[in-house]
């Protein structure tokens, strides 16, 4: 099962610097909405193959 969100976040890409993204994000293996921003940061980072500290979610909402 997956969870679809509209999210706006900043990803630290190392030497390339931080990049801001916004759009639909699909989190594989999730069926419940995370309630803590740090959990969501980690899930998005995992799916992007980044460290959890590299992602900062600014805004999110679940898509139905």
C-alpha positions as CSV (number, residue, x, y, z in Angstrom):
1,X,0.0,0.0,0.0
2,X,1.2,3.6,-0.6
3,X,0.3,7.0,0.7
4,X,-0.1,9.9,-1.7
5,X,0.6,13.5,-0.4
6,X,1.0,16.9,-1.8
7,X,4.3,18.1,-0.2
8,X,6.6,21.0,-0.3
9,X,10.1,20.3,1.0
10,X,13.7,21.2,0.7
11,X,16.3,18.5,0.0
12,X,20.0,19.1,0.7
13,X,21.8,17.6,-2.3
14,X,25.3,18.1,-0.9
15,X,27.6,20.0,-3.3
16,X,24.6,20.9,-5.5
17,X,23.0,22.8,-2.5
18,X,19.5,22.8,-1.3
19,X,16.6,22.4,-3.7
20,X,13.0,23.1,-3.1
21,X,10.4,20.8,-4.4
22,X,6.6,20.8,-4.5
23,X,4.2,18.3,-5.9
24,X,2.7,14.9,-5.4
25,X,4.8,12.4,-3.4
26,X,4.0,8.7,-3.1
27,X,5.4,7.0,-0.1
28,X,5.7,3.2,-0.6
29,X,4.7,0.9,2.2
30,X,2.7,3.5,4.1
31,X,-1.0,3.3,4.7
32,X,-1.3,5.8,7.6
33,X,-0.5,9.5,7.6
34,X,2.6,10.4,9.7
35,X,1.7,12.8,12.5
36,X,5.2,14.1,13.2
37,X,7.2,16.1,10.7
38,X,10.4,14.3,11.5
39,X,8.8,11.0,10.5
40,X,7.7,12.4,7.2
41,X,11.2,13.9,6.6
42,X,12.6,10.4,7.1
43,X,10.1,8.7,4.8
44,X,10.7,11.2,2.0
45,X,14.5,11.0,2.5
46,X,14.3,7.2,2.4
47,X,12.5,7.2,-0.9
48,X,15.0,9.7,-2.4
49,X,18.0,7.7,-1.0
50,X,19.1,10.6,1.2
51,X,19.8,10.9,4.9
52,X,16.8,11.9,7.0
53,X,18.6,15.1,8.0
54,X,18.8,16.1,4.3
55,X,15.1,16.7,4.0
56,X,13.0,19.4,5.6
57,X,9.2,19.2,4.9
58,X,7.7,22.7,4.8
59,X,4.0,21.8,4.1
60,X,2.1,18.6,3.4
61,X,-1.5,17.3,3.0
62,X,-2.9,13.9,2.2
63,X,-4.5,13.3,-1.2
64,X,-7.7,11.3,-1.3
